[in-house]
Amino acid sequence: MIKLMRRAGVVLVAAAMAVGVAAVPASAHVVTTPNTADSKFFHTAFRVGHGCDGSSTTALRVRIPEGLHLVEPDPVPGWEVRVTRAVGKGVGFGQIVEVAWVGGSLPDHDVQLFGLGFRIDKKAPEVLWFPTVQECEVGEARWVEIPPSLAEWHNVPSPAPYVINTAW
């Protein structure tokens, strides 16, 4: 019962944040869409809507949080998908710890979705943080800051994209 109430609170905070996100230009951050996982098999996309101070995006690198398995990045035409695995962790060739889309070119102010499917473990946290580095022709944007709480997401300069885990 307490867990259910806590999850309901997280969903309410997310709904309030969604209203806040609607008020901020969509290109202000890299965000996930959708951002609430209601099943253990989930698919989201990282929405990139800007470059780095006018420079085109050439790579997007996403750290995979603990508690996710069967990570499957979507191909994006014109981009190469690369995965980094942790040696000795997970089944098979090792648990995926980073997914990167590289070698493409996304002009500043154009929008691209980089999709990612995964399975959420029962022990995964209620908020799944995905620290993300956006590399550009000139410079980079590091969306890696994890705020003290989800409600404070807009209070940090470079917040990491997130997914709220209501799957379990």
C-alpha positions, 0 to 999 in steps of 0.5 A: 500500500505504501509503495502504491501511494509512493508511486502515485506521488511520483506520477503526480509529480511527473504530471505537474512537471509535464505541464511545466515542460509544456511551458518551456521550449521543447528544445531546452533539454534532451527528454524521454517520450514517453517518460512513464513506464507502466509495464516491465517491457518498455520503449521510449525515445530520447528527443533531441531538438537542438544542437550545441550553440548552433552546431549540428549534433553528431552523436548521442551517448546514453548511459543505461541505469542499473535494473534494465535488461534486454536493452535494444536501441532503435536504428536511425537512418544515417546513424550508426548504433554502438553499444558498450557492455560491462565485462563480466556482468549480465548474460551472454556478452555482458550487460549493456551500460551505454548506447550511442548513435554516432556518425549522423548529422542533426542540424541545430533546431531540427528534431530527432527521436532516438528510440530505446527498448528495454526490460525493467527489473523488479529491483529497478529504482522508481526513477530511471536516470539516463545521463546523456552526452550530446556531441556536436560538430563544435562542442557538446552538451552534457545532460548528466545532472541528477537532481535531489528529487524529480520535482527539482528537475527544472532547477538544475542547468543540465538535467539527465533525461528520466523515465518514471518506473511504475512497472512493478 
